[in-house]
Structure formats: structure tokens, C-alpha cells
Amino acid sequence: MTKRILILLFAVATCGAVWAAVHFKNSRWHNAHQIANASSNFTNSTSAYSWAEAIEKVKADRGQAEGGNGSIETPPELRHYSDRHWFLAAQVAEVEKYKIDICQDFVDLAGMIERGEMVSLPAVTNTYVLYGVGAKADEDVFSKYQDDKSIKLYNEAQLTDVYQQLNQKRSELEKQIGDLKRQSGTLKRGDRAKQKELQKQIAGYEQNLKSVDEDKALLDQFYGQPSSREKLFRDYESLQKLAKNFAGRSYNLDNPSDRKQLKVNMLSSVRPVTLKVLEEVASAYHNQFDRPLPVSSLVRPEQYQHALRKVNRNAVLIDTPPHSTGLAFDIDYRYMGAAEQNFLMAELARLKNAGRIEVIRERNANYHVFAFLNGTRPSDDLITASLDEAQAPLQESHHAVAKTSKAKSGSKKARSRSSKSRVSKSSGRKTRRH
């Protein structure tokens, strides 16, 4: 009897050891699998809830109990200065003070991300959610922004294909135009309606032909010289390198959907000092109201800024747009109750008084926040010296140095005489503010 009991106990112990070993192995595999998934999805979420759930909390009805109907009091720290250009000049002065690089396009942004000058943010965390960031990103081929022109980036094989497509399209258009003109020549004088219709079709095809010739001329201009062609090939390779492994995910640059998603994720980046400020504000807001802070804009390359300007008049077009530095971010306050806004503005005012940020409450439902690199505001003298650039209208070249901008602005009388002589109303001097 005793012998049987001992055998039974040994069998139980053996089974237990085998189960424990298998369970431990499976547990290790499961944990490793979870870590791998978390890493690969880092750009999507590091939050206990999903992006959609976070947006629901952002948009939730506040009601009177949560201060939804109270009065909003904007502190002086978030209002414009008596000189309305001082706000933007302070940001321009910071760029001048530290010679901060701005990104003109996604190629520049890719380089900054690879060098660690920019950090990519997840779409949602426990304290903030990206809402509207990269909303105007498109599926187009990546391009280099140079001389106010967007030059599409290709590798050597793709460039050959594009030239072939343009030549083929040109031949087809010329044939169609020729056929229509011959058809028009056979019409009788009384067929005016038909003649008018043919002329309309010819004009449309000729416009398309002109567009094809312009595209080819642009390619010839920048890919025609060996030095510039090799530079553009290298720019394509740098994007390709980033696309193969960006925040744990691979993107195919030949796939339009992948191109758009890559652009969105690249636009979800800021400088480390900016992220520190963002996280501090978001944490205070979340702790107070148990809602993620909605962040509507982060870095915006100058090229993207110009596209955004078509739908957002607050997108500044000067030589040094704040968002192109990676030091700025916007907070969307349109769904916030009075208590939330007042609390948030008090936090931002505190940071401004500490000299760490510049901030303003914009009319388009955003707080624009600009983080100073070393937590120190530029001197008034440097801000004064940056006033001309901060209020300069859009020049023919957006890459001119501040000295050039000052020279072009001239005296008030000269500007007045110049604006009167211009035919286009849009070329007159306008006050720009972010």
C-alpha cells in the first residue's frame, strides 16, 4: 500500500513538473509576443484604450455639472501683445538664436528623425490623443521642395518609366488633337454647334498636352544634370531607408496607401523638448478631467504648410514657420467646457511665465504652443530684431534669409506705393499671425 502511494505521488510530481515547464515556456513566448506586438504598434497606441475610444472621451458632452456652460476667461498670457507681430517674432528669434534647422519637406523631416532630432509620437496614450495630425497628407509620390517647386522623387528605374509614360501620353494627345482638327476641317460652315464642340475638345486636349510638357520640363530641369539627379536619387534612398523600418513598421513607397500612412506618422513628430512640454500639459489635464488632451498639429514641413494654407488661413507662410521647426504643437479646445479651458490656459500661462513657452489662444479653436529650446525666452532685443521677418509677406523665394526679407519690406511709404502699383490684390501687404 505504501509503495503504491509513493508511486502515485511520484507520478503527480512528475506531471506537475512537466506542466510547469510547458506553462513557463508558453508564458515566456506569450510575453515576448506581446512585447513584439506593442513595439510594432507603437505609432498606433500606447494607451489602455483605443484611438476611437479616446476621441469619444474628447467629444463627450460636458454638461453643466462639468462646467460646460461656464464663462471662459482668457488670461493675458494667451492674448496678443499690443504689437500683434511680437508673438510670432519671439518664435522667429528662438530659431535665429540657436540656428535651428527647419524642414522644408519630408526628406528633411526623415533626416531629422533618423538623427534623433525629432521623435515620433503614438496616435494615442493615456494622457493625449492625436486628433487631426496629418489630416491633409496625401497619397502622392514623395517630393523634394526646392525653389518653390515640388520635384517628385524616383529611383533610376522609376524615372525611366515616368519619362516613357510622359512620351506615350504626349503622342496620344497629339494624335487626338490631330484627329479632331481634321474632323473640324471637314465640317460645313453651317455646323457651328458641332464646330464649337470640337474646338472645346481640342482646347481641353491642348491644355492636357501643356501640362505634360510642363511635367517633362520640370523633370529635365532637376534630373537633367548628373549632380542634381544623383542628389535626388540619394533623397529617394533616404526615404526608402526610413520606410523599411519606421517605428517597427515597414512601408512600401510604391503603394499609395502606405505613402499616405508614412506621411501621417512622420507628421506625428516633434523635438524632444516639445514632447516634454506636451506630456506635462497633457498629464495635468488628464489628471484633472480624466480625458486625453487632443493634439491637432505637430511638426509641419514647409511644403506641407503651403498645402495646409489652402484650407487654414492660420498656417503661417514666412521664412521660418514655427511648426516647421518641430518646436510647436496645437491643442484643440473646441469640445472643452469652460472649466477645462480655464484650467488648461492657467497651466499654459504658468509655463509661459516660467519662460519655457510662447502660447496664444487662436480663434480657430486651437492653443498654439511653442517650446523654447533651453526653457529660456529670447531677449527683447533679439525679438525686436526679428519683427520684420515675423510680419514679412510671402516673397517669391520662401528660403530668403532674414536680411533679404528686411530689405524687401522697405519703409511704410514704399510698401504703400508698391502695393498700389500691383495688379493682384493678393500681392498687397497683409498681416500674418499664427
MARFIKE-876532 format. One record per residue (C-alpha): residue in three letters; y, x, z. Coordinates in steps of 0.25 Angstrom, whole numbers. Each point is the difference from the previous one (the first is absolute). Example, Ala and Ser with C-alpha at 12.3 -4.5 7.8 and 13.67 -1.06 7.14 Angstrom:
BEGIN
ATOM  rest      v      u      w
ATOM   ALA    -18     49     31
ATOM   SER     14      6     -2
This chain:
BEGIN
ATOM  rest      v      u      w
ATOM   MET      0      0      0
ATOM   THR     10     11      4
ATOM   LYS     -4      8    -13
ATOM   ARG      3    -13     -8
ATOM   ILE     14     -1      7
ATOM   LEU      3     14     -3
ATOM   ILE     -3     -1    -15
ATOM   LEU      8    -13     -1
ATOM   LEU     12      7      7
ATOM   PHE     -1     12     -9
ATOM   ALA      0     -9    -13
ATOM   VAL     12     -8      5
ATOM   ALA      7     13      3
ATOM   THR     -3      6    -14
ATOM   CYS      5    -13     -7
ATOM   GLY     12      0      8
ATOM   ALA      3     15     -4
ATOM   VAL     -3     -3    -15
ATOM   TRP     10    -13      1
ATOM   ALA     11      9      7
ATOM   ALA     -1     11    -11
ATOM   VAL      0    -10    -11
ATOM   HIS     12     -8      6
ATOM   PHE      8     13      3
ATOM   LYS     -2      4    -14
ATOM   ASN      4    -14     -6
ATOM   SER     12      0     10
ATOM   ARG      5     14     -5
ATOM   TRP     -2     -5    -14
ATOM   HIS      8    -13      3
ATOM   ASN     11      7      7
ATOM   ALA      1     11    -12
ATOM   HIS      0    -12    -10
ATOM   GLN     11     -7      8
ATOM   ILE      9     13      1
ATOM   ALA     -2      2    -15
ATOM   ASN      4    -14     -4
ATOM   ALA     12      1     10
ATOM   SER      4     13     -7
ATOM   SER     -1     -6    -14
ATOM   ASN      7    -12      3
ATOM   PHE     12      7      8
ATOM   THR     10     -4    -10
ATOM   ASN     -4    -15      1
ATOM   SER     -1     -2     15
ATOM   THR      0      7     14
ATOM   SER      1    -13      7
ATOM   ALA     -8    -10      8
ATOM   TYR      4    -11    -10
ATOM   SER      1      0    -15
ATOM   TRP     12      1     -8
ATOM   ALA      0    -15     -3
ATOM   GLU     -1     -3     15
ATOM   ALA     11      9      3
ATOM   ILE      9     -7    -11
ATOM   GLU     -4    -14      7
ATOM   LYS      6      5     13
ATOM   VAL     12      5     -7
ATOM   LYS      3    -13     -6
ATOM   ALA     -4     -9     11
ATOM   ASP      9    -11      5
ATOM   ARG      8      5     12
ATOM   GLY      5    -13      5
ATOM   GLN     10     -2     11
ATOM   ALA     -9      6     11
ATOM   GLU      0     13     -7
ATOM   GLY     15      1     -2
ATOM   GLY     -1     -5    -14
ATOM   ASN     13     -8      0
ATOM   GLY      9      9      9
ATOM   SER     12      8     -5
ATOM   ILE     -1     13     -7
ATOM   GLU     10     10      5
ATOM   THR      1     13     -9
ATOM   PRO      5     12      9
ATOM   PRO     11      8     -6
ATOM   GLU    -10     12     -2
ATOM   LEU     -7     -9    -11
ATOM   ARG     13     -4     -7
ATOM   HIS      8      7    -11
ATOM   TYR     10     10      4
ATOM   SER     15     -2     -3
ATOM   ASP     -2      9    -12
ATOM   ARG    -12     -7     -6
ATOM   HIS     -5     13     -7
ATOM   TRP     -1      7     13
ATOM   PHE    -14     -5      2
ATOM   LEU     -6      5    -13
ATOM   ALA      8     13      1
ATOM   ALA     -7      3     14
ATOM   GLN    -13      0     -8
ATOM   VAL      5      8    -11
ATOM   ALA      6     10     10
ATOM   GLU    -14      2      6
ATOM   VAL     -6      3    -14
ATOM   GLU     11     10     -2
ATOM   LYS     -1      6     14
ATOM   TYR    -15      3     -1
ATOM   LYS     -1      1    -16
ATOM   ILE    -11    -11      1
ATOM   ASP     -8     -2    -13
ATOM   ILE      0    -14     -6
ATOM   CYS    -11     -5     -9
ATOM   GLN      4     -4    -14
ATOM   ASP    -13     -6     -4
ATOM   PHE    -15     -1      4
ATOM   VAL     -2     14     -4
ATOM   ASP     10      5     10
ATOM   LEU     -6     -9     11
ATOM   ALA    -14      5     -3
ATOM   GLY      4     14      2
ATOM   MET      7     -4     14
ATOM   ILE    -12     -7      4
ATOM   GLU    -10     12     -3
ATOM   ARG     10      9      7
ATOM   GLY      0     -8     13
ATOM   GLU     15     -3     -2
ATOM   MET     -4    -15     -1
ATOM   VAL    -11     -8      8
ATOM   SER     -7    -12     -5
ATOM   LEU      0    -13      8
ATOM   PRO    -11    -10      2
ATOM   ALA      3    -14     -5
ATOM   VAL     -1     -6     14
ATOM   THR     -1      6     14
ATOM   ASN      0     -7     14
ATOM   THR     15      2      0
ATOM   TYR      5     -2    -14
ATOM   VAL     -3     -5    -14
ATOM   LEU      5      4    -14
ATOM   TYR      5    -13     -6
ATOM   GLY      6      2    -14
ATOM   VAL     -1     15     -1
ATOM   GLY     -3      4    -14
ATOM   ALA      2    -15     -5
ATOM   LYS      6      5    -13
ATOM   ALA    -10     10     -3
ATOM   ASP     -6     -2    -14
ATOM   GLU    -13      4     -8
ATOM   ASP      7      9    -10
ATOM   VAL     -4     14     -2
ATOM   PHE      7     10     10
ATOM   SER     12      6     -6
ATOM   LYS     10     11      3
ATOM   TYR     14     -4      2
ATOM   GLN      9     10     -7
ATOM   ASP     14     -1     -6
ATOM   ASP      0    -14      4
ATOM   LYS    -12     -2     -9
ATOM   SER    -15     -4      4
ATOM   ILE     -9      9     -7
ATOM   LYS    -15     -5      1
ATOM   LEU    -10     10      4
ATOM   TYR    -12      4     -7
ATOM   ASN    -11     10     -1
ATOM   GLU     -2      7    -14
ATOM   ALA    -10     -9     -5
ATOM   GLN      8    -13      4
ATOM   LEU     12      6     -6
ATOM   THR     -7      1    -14
ATOM   ASP     -5    -14      2
ATOM   VAL     14     -5      2
ATOM   TYR      5      7    -12
ATOM   GLN    -11     -6     -8
ATOM   GLN      3    -14      5
ATOM   LEU     14      1     -3
ATOM   ASN     -2      5    -14
ATOM   GLN    -10    -11     -3
ATOM   LYS      9    -11      6
ATOM   ARG     12      6     -8
ATOM   SER     -9     -1    -13
ATOM   GLU     -4    -15      3
ATOM   LEU     15     -4      3
ATOM   GLU      5      7    -13
ATOM   LYS    -11     -8     -8
ATOM   GLN      3    -13      7
ATOM   ILE     15      2     -3
ATOM   GLY     -3      4    -15
ATOM   ASP     -9    -12     -2
ATOM   LEU     11    -10      6
ATOM   LYS     11      7     -9
ATOM   ARG     -9     -2    -12
ATOM   GLN     -3    -15      4
ATOM   SER     15     -2      2
ATOM   GLY      3      6    -14
ATOM   THR     -9    -11     -7
ATOM   LEU      7    -12      7
ATOM   LYS      9     -8     -8
ATOM   ARG     15     -2      3
ATOM   GLY     -2    -14      6
ATOM   ASP    -11      5     10
ATOM   ARG     11      3     10
ATOM   ALA     -8     -5     13
ATOM   LYS    -12      9     -5
ATOM   GLN     10     12     -3
ATOM   LYS      6     -1     14
ATOM   GLU    -14     -1      7
ATOM   LEU     -4     13     -8
ATOM   GLN     12      7      4
ATOM   LYS     -2     -3     14
ATOM   GLN    -14      5      0
ATOM   ILE      5     13     -7
ATOM   ALA     11      2     10
ATOM   GLY    -11     -1     11
ATOM   TYR     -9     10     -6
ATOM   GLU     11      9     -3
ATOM   GLN      4      0     15
ATOM   ASN    -14      3      4
ATOM   LEU      0     12    -10
ATOM   LYS     13      5      6
ATOM   SER     -7     -1     14
ATOM   VAL    -12      8     -5
ATOM   ASP      9     11     -6
ATOM   GLU      8      1     13
ATOM   ASP    -13      2      8
ATOM   LYS     -5     10    -10
ATOM   ALA     14      7      0
ATOM   LEU     -1      1     16
ATOM   LEU    -14      6     -1
ATOM   ASP      5     10    -10
ATOM   GLN     12      3      9
ATOM   PHE     -8      4     12
ATOM   TYR    -14      3     -5
ATOM   GLY      5      7    -13
ATOM   GLN      4     13      7
ATOM   PRO    -12      8      6
ATOM   SER      7      3     13
ATOM   SER      4    -14      3
ATOM   ARG    -14     -5     -5
ATOM   GLU     -8      9      9
ATOM   LYS      9     -4     12
ATOM   LEU     -3    -15     -3
ATOM   PHE    -15      3     -1
ATOM   ARG      1      7     14
ATOM   ASP      8    -12      6
ATOM   TYR    -12     -9     -5
ATOM   GLU    -10      9      6
ATOM   SER      7      0     14
ATOM   LEU      0    -15      0
ATOM   GLN    -15      0     -5
ATOM   LYS     -3      9     12
ATOM   LEU      7     -9     10
ATOM   ALA     -7    -12     -6
ATOM   LYS    -14      6      1
ATOM   ASN      1      0     15
ATOM   PHE     12     -7      7
ATOM   ALA     -2     -5     14
ATOM   GLY    -15      0     -2
ATOM   ARG      0     -8    -13
ATOM   SER     -1      4    -15
ATOM   TYR      9     -7    -11
ATOM   ASN     -3      0    -15
ATOM   LEU     13      3     -7
ATOM   ASP     -5     -6    -12
ATOM   ASN     -2    -13      7
ATOM   PRO     13     -9      1
ATOM   SER     -4     -7     13
ATOM   ASP     -3     14      6
ATOM   ARG     13      5     -5
ATOM   LYS      8    -11      7
ATOM   GLN     -8      1     13
ATOM   LEU      2     15      0
ATOM   LYS     15     -2     -2
ATOM   VAL      0    -10     12
ATOM   ASN     -7      9      9
ATOM   MET      9     12     -4
ATOM   LEU     12     -9      3
ATOM   SER     -6     -3     14
ATOM   SER      5     14      4
ATOM   VAL     11      6      9
ATOM   ARG      4     13      6
ATOM   PRO     -7      3     14
ATOM   VAL     13     -1      7
ATOM   THR      3    -14     -6
ATOM   LEU    -14     -5      4
ATOM   LYS      2      4     14
ATOM   VAL     13     -9      1
ATOM   LEU     -7    -11     -7
ATOM   GLU    -12      1      9
ATOM   GLU      9      0     12
ATOM   VAL      8    -12     -4
ATOM   ALA    -13     -8     -4
ATOM   SER     -7      3     13
ATOM   ALA     12     -5      8
ATOM   TYR      1    -13     -9
ATOM   HIS    -15     -2      1
ATOM   ASN     -1      2     15
ATOM   GLN     11    -10      2
ATOM   PHE     -4    -11    -10
ATOM   ASP    -15      3     -3
ATOM   ARG      4      0    -15
ATOM   PRO     -1     11    -10
ATOM   LEU     13      6     -5
ATOM   PRO      2     -4    -15
ATOM   VAL      4     13     -8
ATOM   SER      5     -4    -14
ATOM   SER      3     14     -6
ATOM   LEU     -3     14      2
ATOM   VAL      2     12    -10
ATOM   ARG      5     -4    -14
ATOM   PRO      1     10    -11
ATOM   GLU     13      0     -8
ATOM   GLN     -8     -5    -12
ATOM   TYR     -5    -12      8
ATOM   GLN     13     -2      6
ATOM   HIS      6     -3    -13
ATOM   ALA    -11    -10     -3
ATOM   LEU      3     -7     13
ATOM   ARG     15      0     -3
ATOM   LYS     -3    -11    -10
ATOM   VAL     -4    -10     11
ATOM   ASN      6      6     12
ATOM   ARG     15      3      0
ATOM   ASN     -1      8     13
ATOM   ALA     -9     11     -7
ATOM   VAL     11     11      0
ATOM   LEU      2      8    -13
ATOM   ILE      7     13      4
ATOM   ASP     -5     14     -1
ATOM   THR     -7      0     14
ATOM   PRO     -6    -14      2
ATOM   PRO     -4     -1     15
ATOM   HIS    -14     -5     -3
ATOM   SER     -3     11    -10
ATOM   THR      1     10     12
ATOM   GLY    -12     -7      7
ATOM   LEU      9     -1     13
ATOM   ALA      3    -14     -2
ATOM   PHE     -7    -13      3
ATOM   ASP      3    -15      0
ATOM   ILE     -4    -11     10
ATOM   ASP     -1    -14     -5
ATOM   TYR      6    -10     10
ATOM   ARG      0    -13     -8
ATOM   TYR    -11     -6      9
ATOM   MET      5      5     13
ATOM   GLY      6     -9     11
ATOM   ALA     13      3      6
ATOM   ALA     -6      6     13
ATOM   GLU     -8     10     -9
ATOM   GLN     11      4     -9
ATOM   ASN      9      2     12
ATOM   PHE    -11      8      7
ATOM   LEU     -2      8    -12
ATOM   MET     14      3     -3
ATOM   ALA      2      5     14
ATOM   GLU    -11     10     -2
ATOM   LEU      6      5    -13
ATOM   ALA     14      1      6
ATOM   ARG     -6      8     12
ATOM   LEU     -6     10    -11
ATOM   LYS     13      0     -7
ATOM   ASN      8      3     12
ATOM   ALA    -10     12      3
ATOM   GLY      4      6    -13
ATOM   ARG    -14     -2     -6
ATOM   ILE      2    -10    -11
ATOM   GLU     10     -7     -9
ATOM   VAL     -2    -15     -1
ATOM   ILE      6    -13     -5
ATOM   ARG     -3    -15     -1
ATOM   GLU      0     -4    -14
ATOM   ARG      2    -13     -6
ATOM   ASN    -13      0     -7
ATOM   ALA     -8     -2     12
ATOM   ASN     -2     15      3
ATOM   TYR      3     10     10
ATOM   HIS      2     13     -7
ATOM   VAL     -4     12      9
ATOM   PHE      3     15     -4
ATOM   ALA     -6     10      9
ATOM   PHE      7     13      2
ATOM   LEU     -9     12     -2
ATOM   ASN      2      7     14
ATOM   GLY      5    -12      8
ATOM   THR     14      4     -2
ATOM   ARG     11     -7     -8
ATOM   PRO      8      8    -10
ATOM   SER     14      4      4
ATOM   ASP     12     -9     -4
ATOM   ASP      5     12     -8
ATOM   LEU    -12      0     -8
ATOM   ILE     -1    -15     -2
ATOM   THR     15      0     -4
ATOM   ALA     -4     10    -11
ATOM   SER    -11     -9     -5
ATOM   LEU      9    -12     -1
ATOM   ASP      3      2    -15
ATOM   GLU    -15      1     -4
ATOM   ALA     -3    -12      9
ATOM   GLN      9     -9     -8
ATOM   ALA     -1      6    -14
ATOM   PRO     -4    -10    -11
ATOM   LEU    -12      2     -8
ATOM   GLN      2     12     -9
ATOM   GLU     -6      4    -13
ATOM   SER     -9     10      7
ATOM   HIS     -5     -4     13
ATOM   HIS     -4     14      4
ATOM   ALA     14      6      0
ATOM   VAL      4      8     12
ATOM   ALA     10     -6     10
ATOM   LYS     11      9     -5
ATOM   THR     -2     -6    -14
ATOM   SER      1    -14      6
ATOM   LYS     13      3      7
ATOM   ALA      6      6    -13
ATOM   LYS     -4    -13     -7
ATOM   SER      6     -9     10
ATOM   GLY     14      5     -1
ATOM   SER     12     -7      6
ATOM   LYS      1    -15      2
ATOM   LYS     10     -1    -11
ATOM   ALA     -8      8    -10
ATOM   ARG    -12     -9      4
ATOM   SER      8    -12     -2
ATOM   ARG      5      4    -14
ATOM   SER    -14      4     -4
ATOM   SER     -6    -13      4
ATOM   LYS     10     -8     -8
ATOM   SER     -3      8    -12
ATOM   ARG    -14     -3      0
ATOM   VAL     -6    -11     -8
ATOM   SER    -12     -3      9
ATOM   LYS      3     -7     13
ATOM   SER    -12      7      7
ATOM   SER      5     14     -2
ATOM   GLY     12     -3      9
ATOM   ARG      1      6     14
ATOM   LYS     -9     -8     10
ATOM   THR     -2      1     15
ATOM   ARG    -15      3      2
ATOM   ARG     -6     -1     14
ATOM   HIS    -14      0      5
